[in-house]
């Protein structure tokens, strides 16, 4: 048996600019002037074929300036961030239903609700701060239901665990909807007042009987019925989800299927009743709010709206392209086609975070010019022509971030950045100056005030008020008042003119995972996070401790016994795209036929070599949650002549 023995890679903090003439040469330290001059030259040569990767961990102010740089300096709407790999379907689904891409409720409301549904979310590990509010809700009498293929740490606190098969979320949601309708529990007053498309939805879910849903999802019919009745009968209910819903080839459809349940029961637009997509990084919500996405201007204003464009064009003295830009997924595809020749990557690591990571690596190295602005020399930075050392957004800079409940909060500089590391905004402004745009921001607050002047949702949030109230949720259009903690209360207004647009039911159909299991690849692999690690591991992978066990392929006891493998034994894990070697871990939370891995240790075990680039056509998010794999034992080492290791073939 081959035993696992790996040491996590450490990433050095960037303290000086690095440059090189070609990817065949090593980096050399450079002055800021040389690095910025080279960057300006590389970007100037790529106008019309440029993409900006903004950062979901940096401040709102940085994201605002980054998207302004793309649109004003480079003349393109090709700007996006890692929101594309996680919660873009949530934004797309919520926008389609309500015209707004934010979660509808506050964290506090989860403490005072009657039913909490955690769907595709191990919040106890992935969102531990939010889960403290869930625990308070349970303590106050709320009932928790967990819908997840794995019996996670979150599910341990649930009244009922519905362990559905990966990729059967729409089937489950439709069965819940049908049962609610047939049991006479639909809120017809709300449906008639505030929604559209109900009859089409009723016809859509009619075939999904409890018995059919049990066959497709493998969840007992009685458990589905119990959840349907508990959710519909509750006075207040919260439906929460994370990447178990969004990271599918039909992620937006999954989100719409869950929203349908809230429209069916009236669990939206009221205190304690709402929809909560839990964002994974500190400013995923804020990056989108600031316009660091290809289809929206700051304040989530539609880039196709001539009035919105005119407002920004007047403020920025520019012309904004009247069409959507390329999202992150499309930008990678354009690298392959030759339509994207230069990328400015701020604080992202797509070389290791994209599905089919080998393909992503090949595409990044095909670029004519890549500049990376970061705090560590990531795998993506190792591919760059210029590397610019930036400040850490959580401790070395001033600004704001926006969390999953739409709460904008102040971030304050606590320590001095090392070496020659500089503020992201200062770097962007220096580059803009070299490319013909003289931007003068005295500080982060002046950037924020420019954003406030252009975004009605943020106008009332001065730095002074943010400090006074310890954060404020958008929308906040006035400096004189604080709005309700929940969105879409308009849907309950009696007067039609006050209700605004009706919320449409989403007519979406069950669509199994693209990567089907078969005799050659019989095991379903799903991926996710652990409590002790962060994303691709750059900020957590180098700090080994006895509590962190590195990467494993996790199997249920039955599958491990069938394969003849034990804990710690190295095996080969293969999909139709690639293979990795990983040690085995046995987890009783898994059922036969289901394996689990994380993306936290790509230098050790590159899990994303196994995942499939099957993307949601609406949001562009890849199907990280559903790959077909096989697991093979590795040949056992034998002691050869003179102590040389040989292997059984």
C-alpha positions as CSV (number, residue, x, y, z in Angstrom):
1,X,0.0,0.0,0.0
2,X,1.3,3.5,-0.9
3,X,0.9,6.0,2.0
4,X,0.3,9.7,1.6
5,X,3.2,12.0,2.6
6,X,2.9,15.5,1.2
7,X,3.8,18.9,2.6
8,X,1.5,21.9,1.7
9,X,3.1,24.4,-0.6
10,X,3.9,27.9,0.9
11,X,3.3,31.0,-1.2
12,X,5.7,34.0,-0.7
13,X,4.2,37.4,0.0
14,X,4.9,39.7,-2.9
15,X,6.9,42.8,-1.8
16,X,8.4,44.1,-5.1
17,X,7.3,44.3,-8.7
18,X,8.4,41.5,-10.9
19,X,8.9,41.5,-14.7
20,X,10.3,39.3,-17.5
21,X,10.5,39.5,-21.2
22,X,9.1,36.1,-22.0
23,X,7.6,33.1,-20.1
24,X,10.8,31.2,-20.8
25,X,12.7,33.5,-18.5
26,X,12.7,33.8,-14.7
27,X,11.2,36.9,-13.0
28,X,13.5,39.7,-12.0
29,X,12.8,42.5,-9.5
30,X,11.9,45.8,-11.1
31,X,11.1,49.4,-10.1
32,X,7.5,50.5,-10.0
33,X,8.1,52.8,-12.9
34,X,9.5,50.0,-15.1
35,X,6.7,47.6,-14.1
36,X,3.9,50.1,-14.7
37,X,5.4,51.3,-18.0
38,X,5.6,47.6,-19.2
39,X,2.0,47.0,-18.1
40,X,0.8,50.2,-19.9
41,X,2.5,49.1,-23.1
42,X,1.1,45.6,-22.9
43,X,-2.4,46.8,-22.3
44,X,-2.3,49.6,-24.9
45,X,-1.4,47.0,-27.6
46,X,-4.4,44.9,-26.7
47,X,-7.3,47.4,-26.9
48,X,-10.2,45.6,-28.4
49,X,-8.9,42.3,-27.1
50,X,-8.7,42.9,-23.4
51,X,-10.2,41.4,-20.3
52,X,-10.3,42.5,-16.6
53,X,-10.5,39.9,-13.8
54,X,-11.5,41.8,-10.7
55,X,-11.4,40.6,-7.1
56,X,-14.1,39.3,-4.8
57,X,-11.8,39.7,-1.8
58,X,-10.9,43.3,-2.4
59,X,-12.9,46.3,-1.4
60,X,-15.9,47.8,-3.1
61,X,-13.8,50.8,-3.9
62,X,-11.2,48.8,-5.7
63,X,-13.8,46.9,-7.7
64,X,-15.4,50.2,-8.7
65,X,-12.1,51.6,-10.0
66,X,-11.3,48.3,-11.7
67,X,-14.5,48.2,-13.7
68,X,-14.1,51.9,-14.5
69,X,-10.6,51.1,-15.8
70,X,-12.0,48.4,-18.1
71,X,-14.8,50.6,-19.4
72,X,-13.1,54.0,-19.6
73,X,-9.4,53.3,-20.2
74,X,-9.7,50.1,-22.2
75,X,-13.2,50.8,-23.7
76,X,-14.7,47.3,-22.9
77,X,-17.3,45.7,-20.7
78,X,-15.1,42.6,-20.5
79,X,-14.9,42.6,-16.7
80,X,-15.8,39.8,-14.3
81,X,-14.6,38.0,-11.2
82,X,-14.8,34.6,-9.4
83,X,-18.5,35.4,-8.9
84,X,-18.8,33.6,-12.2
85,X,-17.5,30.3,-10.7
86,X,-19.9,30.3,-7.8
87,X,-23.0,32.6,-7.4
88,X,-23.6,34.0,-10.8
89,X,-26.6,31.7,-11.1
90,X,-28.0,33.2,-7.9
91,X,-27.7,36.7,-9.3
92,X,-29.2,35.7,-12.6
93,X,-32.1,33.8,-11.0
94,X,-33.0,36.5,-8.4
95,X,-32.7,39.2,-11.1
96,X,-35.1,37.3,-13.4
97,X,-37.7,36.9,-10.7
98,X,-37.4,40.2,-8.8
99,X,-35.2,42.6,-10.8
100,X,-32.5,42.5,-8.1
101,X,-29.6,40.1,-7.6
102,X,-29.2,40.3,-3.8
103,X,-30.4,38.0,-1.1
104,X,-33.8,39.1,0.2
105,X,-33.3,38.9,4.0
106,X,-31.0,39.9,6.8
107,X,-29.0,37.5,8.9
108,X,-31.0,38.5,12.0
109,X,-34.2,37.3,10.4
110,X,-32.9,33.7,10.4
111,X,-32.9,33.9,14.2
112,X,-36.7,34.6,14.2
113,X,-38.1,32.3,11.6
114,X,-40.0,29.1,11.9
115,X,-38.5,26.9,9.2
116,X,-35.0,27.1,7.8
117,X,-34.2,25.1,4.6
118,X,-30.5,24.7,3.9
119,X,-30.3,23.4,0.3
120,X,-27.0,22.4,-1.1
121,X,-25.1,24.1,1.7
122,X,-22.8,22.9,4.4
123,X,-23.0,26.3,6.1
124,X,-21.5,25.1,9.3
125,X,-18.2,24.6,7.4
126,X,-18.5,27.0,4.5
127,X,-20.3,29.9,6.2
128,X,-19.6,29.5,9.9
129,X,-20.5,33.1,10.9
130,X,-23.9,32.9,9.2
131,X,-24.4,29.4,10.8
132,X,-24.2,31.1,14.3
133,X,-27.4,32.9,13.3
134,X,-28.9,29.5,12.2
135,X,-28.1,28.0,15.6
136,X,-29.8,31.0,17.3
137,X,-32.8,30.3,15.1
138,X,-32.9,26.7,16.2
139,X,-32.5,27.7,19.8
140,X,-35.5,30.0,19.4
141,X,-37.6,27.1,18.1
142,X,-36.9,27.2,14.3
143,X,-36.8,23.8,12.5
144,X,-33.9,23.2,10.2
145,X,-34.2,21.0,7.1
146,X,-31.0,20.0,5.2
147,X,-31.3,19.1,1.5
148,X,-27.9,17.8,0.4
149,X,-26.3,14.7,-1.1
150,X,-24.0,14.4,1.9
151,X,-25.0,14.1,5.5
152,X,-22.9,17.2,6.3
153,X,-22.0,18.8,9.6
154,X,-24.9,21.2,8.9
155,X,-27.3,18.3,8.5
156,X,-26.4,17.0,12.0
157,X,-28.4,20.0,13.4
158,X,-31.4,19.4,11.1
159,X,-34.7,17.9,12.0
160,X,-34.6,16.1,8.7
161,X,-31.9,15.4,6.2
162,X,-33.1,14.8,2.6
163,X,-30.1,13.2,0.9
164,X,-30.9,13.6,-2.7
165,X,-28.7,12.4,-5.6
166,X,-26.4,15.0,-7.1
167,X,-28.1,16.9,-9.9
168,X,-31.8,16.2,-8.9
169,X,-32.5,19.5,-7.2
170,X,-35.2,20.6,-9.8
171,X,-36.9,17.2,-9.5
172,X,-37.0,17.7,-5.7
173,X,-38.2,21.3,-5.9
174,X,-41.0,20.4,-8.4
175,X,-42.2,17.5,-6.2
176,X,-42.3,19.9,-3.2
177,X,-44.3,22.4,-5.3
178,X,-46.8,19.8,-6.5
179,X,-47.4,18.5,-3.0
180,X,-48.0,22.0,-1.7
181,X,-50.5,22.6,-4.5
182,X,-52.3,19.3,-4.1
183,X,-52.4,19.7,-0.3
184,X,-54.2,23.1,-0.6
185,X,-51.2,24.9,1.0
186,X,-50.4,27.3,-1.9
187,X,-50.8,31.0,-1.0
188,X,-53.3,31.9,-3.7
189,X,-53.9,35.4,-2.5
190,X,-50.2,36.2,-2.9
191,X,-49.9,34.3,-6.2
192,X,-52.8,36.2,-7.7
193,X,-51.6,39.6,-6.4
194,X,-47.8,39.4,-7.0
195,X,-46.8,36.7,-9.4
196,X,-47.3,35.6,-13.0
197,X,-47.1,32.2,-14.8
198,X,-48.7,30.1,-12.1
199,X,-50.9,28.0,-14.3
200,X,-47.9,27.1,-16.5
201,X,-45.9,26.3,-13.3
202,X,-48.8,24.1,-12.1
203,X,-48.7,22.1,-15.3
204,X,-44.9,21.9,-15.2
205,X,-44.8,20.2,-11.7
206,X,-48.0,18.1,-12.1
207,X,-46.0,14.9,-13.2
208,X,-43.7,15.1,-10.2
209,X,-45.5,12.9,-7.8
210,X,-43.9,12.0,-4.5
211,X,-43.3,8.5,-5.8
212,X,-41.6,9.7,-9.0
213,X,-39.5,12.1,-7.1
214,X,-38.4,9.3,-4.8
215,X,-37.3,7.3,-7.8
216,X,-35.3,10.2,-9.3
217,X,-33.9,11.8,-6.1
218,X,-33.7,8.6,-3.9
219,X,-35.2,10.7,-1.1
220,X,-38.2,8.9,0.7
221,X,-41.5,10.2,-0.4
222,X,-42.5,10.7,3.2
223,X,-39.5,13.0,3.8
224,X,-40.4,15.1,0.8
225,X,-44.0,15.4,1.9
226,X,-42.9,16.4,5.4
227,X,-40.7,19.2,4.1
228,X,-43.4,20.5,1.7
229,X,-45.9,20.8,4.5
230,X,-43.5,22.3,7.0
231,X,-42.3,25.0,4.6
232,X,-45.8,25.8,3.3
233,X,-47.5,25.8,6.7
234,X,-44.8,27.9,8.4
235,X,-45.7,31.5,9.2
236,X,-42.2,32.5,8.3
237,X,-39.6,30.4,6.4
238,X,-36.1,31.0,5.0
239,X,-34.7,29.1,2.0
240,X,-30.9,29.3,1.9
241,X,-28.5,27.8,-0.7
242,X,-24.9,27.8,-1.8
243,X,-22.8,26.2,-4.4
244,X,-24.6,22.8,-4.2
245,X,-27.3,24.6,-6.2
246,X,-25.3,27.0,-8.4
247,X,-22.3,25.0,-9.6
248,X,-24.2,23.0,-12.1
249,X,-24.6,23.2,-15.9
250,X,-28.1,24.4,-15.2
251,X,-27.4,26.4,-12.0
252,X,-29.7,29.3,-12.9
253,X,-32.5,26.9,-13.4
254,X,-31.8,25.3,-10.0
255,X,-32.1,28.8,-8.4
256,X,-35.4,29.5,-10.3
257,X,-36.8,26.2,-9.0
258,X,-36.1,27.3,-5.4
259,X,-37.5,30.8,-6.0
260,X,-40.7,29.1,-7.3
261,X,-41.3,27.6,-3.9
262,X,-41.1,31.0,-2.2
263,X,-43.6,32.5,-4.7
264,X,-45.9,29.5,-4.3
265,X,-46.1,30.0,-0.5
266,X,-45.6,33.8,-0.1
267,X,-42.3,33.3,1.7
268,X,-40.6,36.4,0.3
269,X,-41.0,40.1,0.9
270,X,-41.8,39.7,4.6
271,X,-39.7,39.8,7.8
272,X,-38.4,36.3,8.5
273,X,-39.5,34.9,5.1
274,X,-37.1,35.1,2.3
275,X,-34.4,33.7,0.0
276,X,-30.7,33.7,1.0
277,X,-27.8,32.8,-1.3
278,X,-24.8,32.5,1.0
279,X,-21.8,34.1,-0.7
280,X,-18.4,32.4,0.0
281,X,-15.9,35.3,-0.1
282,X,-16.0,38.6,1.8
283,X,-17.0,40.7,-1.2
284,X,-18.6,38.6,-3.9
285,X,-21.8,40.5,-3.5
286,X,-20.0,43.9,-3.5
287,X,-17.9,43.1,-6.6
288,X,-21.1,42.7,-8.6
289,X,-22.8,45.7,-6.9
290,X,-19.8,47.8,-8.0
291,X,-20.2,46.9,-11.7
292,X,-17.3,44.4,-11.9
293,X,-19.5,42.2,-14.1
294,X,-20.1,42.4,-17.8
295,X,-23.8,43.3,-17.9
296,X,-24.3,45.8,-15.1
297,X,-23.0,49.2,-14.2
298,X,-22.4,50.1,-10.5
299,X,-25.5,49.9,-8.4
300,X,-26.7,46.9,-10.5
301,X,-27.9,49.3,-13.2
302,X,-28.5,47.7,-16.6
303,X,-25.8,48.5,-19.1
304,X,-28.4,48.1,-21.9
305,X,-30.4,51.0,-20.4
306,X,-29.5,54.2,-22.4
307,X,-30.4,56.4,-19.4
308,X,-28.1,54.5,-17.1
309,X,-25.3,54.6,-19.6
310,X,-25.8,58.4,-20.2
311,X,-25.4,59.0,-16.4
312,X,-22.1,57.2,-16.2
313,X,-20.9,58.6,-19.6
314,X,-21.5,62.2,-18.3
315,X,-19.7,61.5,-15.0
316,X,-16.8,59.7,-16.5
317,X,-16.5,61.7,-19.7
318,X,-16.4,58.6,-21.9
319,X,-18.6,56.4,-24.2
320,X,-19.7,53.1,-22.7
321,X,-20.2,50.2,-25.1
322,X,-24.0,49.6,-25.4
323,X,-23.8,45.8,-25.1
324,X,-22.8,43.1,-22.6
325,X,-19.1,42.3,-22.3
326,X,-17.7,38.8,-22.0
327,X,-18.0,37.0,-18.7
328,X,-15.1,35.0,-17.2
329,X,-16.1,31.8,-18.9
330,X,-16.5,33.5,-22.3
331,X,-13.1,35.3,-21.9
332,X,-11.4,32.0,-21.4
333,X,-13.1,30.7,-24.5
334,X,-11.9,33.8,-26.4
335,X,-8.3,33.1,-25.3
336,X,-8.6,29.8,-27.2
337,X,-10.0,31.5,-30.3
338,X,-7.5,34.4,-30.2
339,X,-10.1,37.1,-29.6
340,X,-8.6,38.0,-26.1
341,X,-4.9,38.8,-26.1
342,X,-4.3,40.5,-22.8
343,X,-5.7,40.1,-19.2
344,X,-5.3,42.3,-16.1
345,X,-5.9,39.8,-13.2
346,X,-6.4,41.4,-9.8
347,X,-6.4,39.0,-6.8
348,X,-7.8,36.0,-8.6
349,X,-6.2,32.6,-9.3
350,X,-8.1,31.2,-12.3
351,X,-5.2,28.9,-13.2
352,X,-6.3,26.7,-10.3
353,X,-9.9,27.7,-9.7
354,X,-11.4,27.1,-13.2
355,X,-13.0,23.8,-14.1
356,X,-10.7,21.6,-16.3
357,X,-7.6,23.4,-14.8
358,X,-5.2,22.0,-17.4
359,X,-7.2,23.7,-20.2
360,X,-7.3,27.0,-18.2
361,X,-3.5,26.8,-17.8
362,X,-3.0,26.3,-21.5
363,X,-5.3,29.3,-22.3
364,X,-3.6,31.6,-19.9
365,X,-0.2,30.8,-21.3
366,X,-1.4,31.6,-24.8
367,X,-2.0,35.3,-24.0
368,X,0.3,38.0,-25.5
369,X,0.3,39.8,-22.1
370,X,-0.8,38.9,-18.6
371,X,-0.4,41.2,-15.6
372,X,-1.3,39.9,-12.2
373,X,-1.9,42.2,-9.2
374,X,-1.9,40.2,-5.9
375,X,-0.5,39.7,-2.5
376,X,1.0,36.2,-3.2
377,X,2.9,34.7,-6.1
378,X,0.0,32.4,-7.1
379,X,0.0,29.8,-9.9
380,X,-1.6,32.4,-12.1
381,X,1.0,35.0,-11.1
382,X,3.7,32.5,-12.1
383,X,2.3,32.7,-15.7
384,X,2.4,36.5,-15.8
385,X,4.7,38.9,-17.7
386,X,4.4,41.5,-15.0
387,X,3.5,41.0,-11.3
388,X,2.4,43.9,-9.2
389,X,2.5,43.6,-5.3
390,X,-0.7,44.9,-3.7
391,X,-2.1,45.3,-0.2
392,X,-4.2,42.8,1.7
393,X,-7.8,44.0,1.5
394,X,-8.8,42.9,5.1
395,X,-5.9,44.5,7.0
396,X,-3.8,46.9,4.9
397,X,-6.3,49.1,3.2
398,X,-9.3,51.4,3.7
399,X,-12.7,50.9,2.2
400,X,-15.8,48.9,2.4
401,X,-17.1,45.4,1.6
402,X,-20.7,44.0,1.1
403,X,-21.7,40.7,2.6
404,X,-24.5,38.2,1.7
405,X,-27.2,40.1,3.5
406,X,-26.3,43.2,1.4
407,X,-24.7,44.9,4.4
408,X,-22.0,47.4,3.5
409,X,-19.3,47.6,6.2
410,X,-16.2,49.6,6.7
411,X,-12.7,48.1,6.4
412,X,-9.9,49.9,8.1
413,X,-6.1,49.7,7.7
414,X,-4.6,48.0,10.7
415,X,-1.0,47.2,9.6
416,X,1.5,48.6,7.2
417,X,2.0,46.6,3.9
418,X,5.4,44.9,3.5
419,X,8.1,46.2,1.2
420,X,6.9,48.1,-1.8
421,X,3.4,46.7,-1.9
422,X,0.9,49.4,-2.9
423,X,-2.8,50.1,-2.7
424,X,-4.8,48.5,-5.5
425,X,-6.5,51.8,-6.3
426,X,-3.2,53.7,-6.5
427,X,-1.8,51.2,-8.9
428,X,-4.9,51.4,-11.1
429,X,-4.8,55.2,-11.2
430,X,-1.1,55.2,-12.1
431,X,-1.8,52.9,-15.0
432,X,-4.8,55.0,-16.1
433,X,-2.5,58.1,-16.1
434,X,0.0,56.3,-18.3
435,X,-2.9,55.4,-20.7
436,X,-4.2,59.0,-20.9
437,X,-6.7,59.3,-18.0
438,X,-5.8,61.5,-15.1
439,X,-7.8,60.2,-12.1
440,X,-7.3,61.9,-8.8
441,X,-8.7,60.2,-5.7
442,X,-7.6,61.6,-2.4
443,X,-8.5,58.3,-0.6
444,X,-10.9,55.4,-0.6
445,X,-13.7,57.6,0.7
446,X,-13.5,59.9,-2.3
447,X,-14.0,56.8,-4.5
448,X,-16.9,55.8,-2.4
449,X,-18.5,59.2,-2.7
450,X,-18.2,59.0,-6.5
451,X,-20.0,55.7,-6.4
452,X,-22.7,57.1,-4.1
453,X,-23.3,59.9,-6.6
454,X,-24.1,57.3,-9.3
455,X,-25.8,54.5,-7.5
456,X,-29.2,55.4,-5.8
457,X,-29.0,52.2,-3.8
458,X,-25.8,53.4,-2.1
459,X,-26.4,57.2,-1.9
460,X,-27.4,57.2,1.7
461,X,-24.3,55.3,2.9
462,X,-21.7,57.9,3.9
463,X,-18.6,56.6,5.7
464,X,-19.9,58.4,8.8
465,X,-23.2,56.6,8.7
466,X,-21.6,53.2,8.0
467,X,-19.5,53.7,11.1
468,X,-22.5,54.9,13.2
469,X,-24.7,52.0,12.3
470,X,-22.0,49.4,12.0
471,X,-22.9,48.7,8.4
472,X,-26.0,49.4,6.4
473,X,-27.9,47.2,3.9
474,X,-28.7,48.4,0.5
475,X,-30.9,49.8,-0.8
476,X,-30.2,53.0,1.1
477,X,-31.3,55.9,-1.1
478,X,-31.5,58.5,1.6
479,X,-29.1,59.9,4.2
480,X,-32.1,60.5,6.5
481,X,-33.4,57.0,7.1
482,X,-32.6,53.3,7.1
483,X,-34.8,51.0,4.9
484,X,-36.3,47.7,5.8
485,X,-34.0,44.7,6.4
486,X,-35.8,42.7,3.7
487,X,-36.4,43.2,0.0
488,X,-39.5,43.1,-2.1
489,X,-42.1,44.1,0.5
490,X,-43.7,45.9,-2.4
491,X,-45.1,42.5,-3.5
492,X,-47.5,42.7,-0.5
493,X,-48.9,46.2,-1.3
494,X,-52.6,46.3,-2.0
495,X,-52.4,49.0,-4.7
496,X,-51.2,47.6,-8.0
497,X,-49.2,50.8,-8.7
498,X,-47.2,50.2,-5.5
499,X,-46.5,46.5,-6.1
500,X,-44.5,47.1,-9.3
501,X,-43.7,44.2,-11.7
502,X,-45.0,40.8,-10.9
503,X,-42.5,38.1,-10.0
504,X,-42.7,35.3,-12.6
505,X,-42.5,31.6,-11.9
506,X,-39.5,30.0,-13.6
507,X,-40.5,27.3,-16.1
508,X,-37.5,25.1,-15.7
509,X,-37.1,21.3,-16.3
510,X,-35.1,18.6,-14.6
511,X,-31.8,18.0,-16.5
512,X,-29.4,15.4,-15.2
513,X,-25.6,16.1,-14.9
514,X,-23.7,16.3,-18.2
515,X,-21.0,13.9,-17.1
516,X,-23.0,10.6,-16.7
517,X,-21.7,7.7,-14.6
518,X,-21.3,4.3,-16.3
519,X,-19.3,1.1,-15.9
520,X,-16.0,2.8,-16.7
521,X,-16.7,5.8,-14.5
522,X,-19.1,4.5,-11.9
523,X,-18.7,7.0,-9.0
524,X,-20.2,10.5,-8.8
525,X,-17.7,13.0,-7.5
526,X,-18.9,16.2,-5.9
527,X,-16.7,19.0,-4.6
528,X,-16.9,21.6,-1.9
529,X,-15.2,23.3,1.0
530,X,-13.8,22.5,4.4
531,X,-13.9,24.7,7.5
532,X,-10.1,25.0,7.9
533,X,-9.3,26.0,4.3
534,X,-9.9,28.8,1.8
535,X,-10.5,28.5,-1.9
536,X,-7.3,27.4,-3.8
537,X,-5.3,27.3,-0.6
538,X,-3.0,30.3,-1.4
539,X,-4.0,32.0,1.8
540,X,-4.4,28.9,3.9
541,X,-2.5,26.1,2.3
542,X,1.0,27.0,3.5
543,X,0.1,27.0,7.2
544,X,0.3,23.3,8.1
545,X,-1.1,22.3,11.5
546,X,-2.1,19.0,13.1
547,X,-5.7,20.0,12.6
548,X,-5.4,20.2,8.8
549,X,-5.1,16.9,6.9
550,X,-4.5,18.1,3.3
551,X,-6.4,16.7,0.4
552,X,-8.1,13.3,0.3
553,X,-10.6,11.5,-1.9
554,X,-13.5,10.8,0.6
555,X,-15.5,7.6,0.2
556,X,-18.2,5.8,2.2
557,X,-17.1,2.7,4.1
558,X,-19.0,0.4,1.6
559,X,-17.2,1.8,-1.5
560,X,-13.8,1.7,0.3
561,X,-14.4,-2.0,1.2
562,X,-15.5,-2.8,-2.4
563,X,-12.4,-1.1,-3.8
564,X,-10.1,-2.7,-1.2
565,X,-8.6,0.5,0.0
566,X,-8.0,1.9,3.5
567,X,-7.5,5.4,5.1
568,X,-4.3,7.0,3.9
569,X,-3.8,4.7,0.9
570,X,-2.9,6.5,-2.3
571,X,-5.2,5.8,-5.2
572,X,-5.6,7.1,-8.8
573,X,-8.8,9.2,-9.3
574,X,-9.7,9.6,-13.0
575,X,-12.4,11.3,-14.9
576,X,-12.9,11.7,-18.7
577,X,-10.6,14.7,-18.6
578,X,-7.7,13.8,-16.4
579,X,-6.5,12.0,-13.3
580,X,-4.8,12.7,-10.0
581,X,-3.4,10.6,-7.2
582,X,-4.9,11.2,-3.7
583,X,-5.0,9.4,-0.4
584,X,-8.3,7.9,0.8
585,X,-10.4,9.1,3.6
586,X,-13.5,7.3,4.8
587,X,-16.6,9.4,5.7
588,X,-19.8,7.9,6.9
589,X,-21.7,11.0,5.7
590,X,-21.4,9.7,2.2
591,X,-23.6,7.1,0.5
592,X,-22.4,4.4,-1.9
593,X,-21.5,5.7,-5.3
594,X,-20.7,9.3,-4.0
595,X,-17.2,10.7,-3.5
596,X,-16.1,14.1,-2.2
597,X,-13.0,16.3,-2.7
598,X,-12.1,19.9,-2.2
599,X,-10.3,22.5,-4.3
600,X,-8.1,23.7,-1.4
601,X,-4.8,21.9,-2.3
602,X,-4.3,22.1,-6.1
603,X,-0.5,22.0,-5.8
604,X,-0.9,18.7,-3.9
605,X,-4.0,17.2,-5.6
606,X,-5.5,19.3,-8.4
607,X,-9.1,18.3,-8.1
608,X,-10.2,20.6,-10.9
609,X,-8.3,18.4,-13.4
610,X,-11.3,16.1,-12.9
611,X,-14.2,18.6,-13.1
612,X,-16.0,19.3,-16.3
613,X,-16.3,22.6,-18.1
614,X,-20.1,22.2,-18.8
615,X,-21.4,25.7,-18.2
616,X,-24.7,27.2,-17.3
617,X,-25.8,29.0,-20.6
618,X,-27.3,31.9,-18.6
619,X,-24.7,32.5,-15.9
620,X,-21.6,30.8,-17.3
621,X,-20.9,28.8,-14.1
622,X,-19.3,25.4,-14.5
623,X,-20.6,22.0,-13.2
624,X,-18.1,21.6,-10.4
625,X,-20.5,19.5,-8.4
626,X,-21.1,16.6,-10.7
627,X,-18.2,14.7,-12.3
628,X,-18.1,11.0,-13.1
629,X,-14.9,9.3,-11.8
630,X,-13.3,5.9,-11.3
631,X,-10.9,5.0,-8.5
632,X,-8.0,2.6,-9.1
633,X,-5.5,1.1,-6.7
634,X,-1.9,2.0,-7.3
635,X,0.8,-0.7,-7.7
636,X,2.3,-1.7,-4.4
637,X,6.0,-0.8,-4.0
638,X,8.5,-3.6,-3.4
639,X,12.0,-3.3,-2.2
640,X,14.4,-3.8,-5.2
641,X,18.2,-4.4,-5.4
642,X,20.3,-2.0,-3.3
643,X,17.2,-0.6,-1.8
644,X,15.8,0.8,-5.0
645,X,12.0,0.8,-5.0
646,X,10.2,-1.2,-7.7
647,X,6.5,-1.6,-8.3
648,X,4.2,-4.5,-8.9
649,X,2.7,-4.2,-12.4
